[in-house]
Amino acid sequence: MTRPYNFSAGPAAMPQEVLAQAANEMLDWPDASGRLCGMGVMEMSHRGKEFMAICAHAEATLRSLLAVPAHFKILFMQGGGLAENAIVPLNLSAMRADRGERGQTDFVLTGSWSQKSWQEAAKYSNTHVAASSQASGYTEIPDPASWQIRPGASYIHLCSNETIHGVEFHALPDLKTLGSDAVLVVDFSSQVASRPMDWGRVGLAFGGAQKNLGPAGLTVVVVREDLLGHALDICPSAFNYETVAANGSMFNTPPTYAIYMAGLVFDWLARQGGIAAMEAQNISKAQTLYHAIDNSALYFNPVAAHCRSRMNVPFFLRNEALNDAFLSGAAAAGLLQLKGHKSVGGMRASLYNAMPLTGVQALVDYMQAFERSHG
Ligand SMILES: *Cc1c(COP(=O)(O)O)cnc(C)c1O
């Protein structure tokens, strides 16, 4: 069966092989040796040996794919990226504060998602904007050398890929060389598994699964062990990283089916050659699309070249009156969910791991044909 190409920003396209495998296993899950267990994954106790094996395999595969060092915990949580905007300060903001004092948290604003994180953290901590590219319309990343990081900050938060504005950090800052001993917190919701991660620079990374890992409902948190144990008294137990870690992500019922699906995606990623192979493909996909945009008279992308996102490519038609015709023609050509986020308008093509290069080529062919007939 050939399906249309789906450019959704999230929940996003899943590898077709993974969907087919899940369909096959829906009614009766086979273990690694092929033995059926008489129930589907959704129907299993999260504490039974079948699901414990599924969860342990998913975690181990993710750890190996992302090369997560042994002194980091991988937590499977719920609540998505937005809940983590509260959960992170609830857990980490007091790390360097005196008892009873609100800890300091610093933020680098490069788009809507980091802006939301900053706003939410103000409920639980003493926040500060270390740098912002809002004045540019979030089309660039402020030079790390210019960031105003407070000496007492517990952590600095950044969003490594701004899903809406299409702005990506192609290297994470080394806070030590910036003269800061704060911890780096990264929202990698839409960047995770698209490229290798430099764990030596990171204290905690979090992301909702529904962009590049699996279905909505699962949130992945990777946290350095020494950062556990500083939660505020008001932190809900189910959101206390130390508690979640001590219980192997089973303090309460985890999102079992989403963990299973993400585990199938991790196996698929390993079969593709792992993260280095995905990165090479993601570079080709992004280059193909940006090249077409930059060489057109109709389309443009406003983001500075040094921080254009590989995963989410917003683009605009110089004649906005053509937007509806562009989208309906695209859908008729089997190119789905290209409408831009309502806050910025225009178009957006998300090129996560499940999008093959042939999908990007089909989009470019369509864009060029549309430009010829409407130019
Ligand atoms: C989608 C997204 C979020 C929000 O995730 P939810 O799971 O909807 O809460 C946060 N940060 C980034 C970078 C995102 O792309």
The ligand as a Tripos MOL2 file, in Angstrom:
@<TRIPOS>MOLECULE
LIG
   15    15     1     0     0
SMALL
NO_CHARGES

@<TRIPOS>ATOM
      1 C1          5.4240   19.9950   20.5430 C.3       1 LIG1
      2 C2          6.4330   20.6430   21.4030 C.ar      1 LIG1
      3 C3          6.1870   20.8940   22.7640 C.ar      1 LIG1
      4 C4          4.8440   20.6100   23.4160 C.3       1 LIG1
      5 O1          4.6660   19.2900   23.5960 O.3       1 LIG1
      6 P1          3.2780   18.7270   24.2040 P.3       1 LIG1
      7 O2          3.5740   17.2760   24.1810 O.co2     1 LIG1
      8 O3          2.2010   19.1590   23.2840 O.co2     1 LIG1
      9 O4          3.1260   19.2770   25.5500 O.co2     1 LIG1
     10 C5          7.1850   21.4560   23.5180 C.ar      1 LIG1
     11 N1          8.3820   21.7800   22.9760 N.ar      1 LIG1
     12 C6          8.6520   21.5620   21.6630 C.ar      1 LIG1
     13 C7          9.9730   21.9480   21.1050 C.3       1 LIG1
     14 C8          7.6790   20.9980   20.8380 C.ar      1 LIG1
     15 O5          7.9380   20.7790   19.5460 O.3       1 LIG1
@<TRIPOS>BOND
     1     1     2 1
     2     2     3 ar
     3     2    14 ar
     4     3     4 1
     5     3    10 ar
     6     4     5 1
     7     5     6 1
     8     6     7 2
     9     6     8 1
    10     6     9 1
    11    10    11 ar
    12    11    12 ar
    13    12    13 1
    14    12    14 ar
    15    14    15 1
@<TRIPOS>SUBSTRUCTURE
     1 LIG1         1 GROUP 0 **** ****
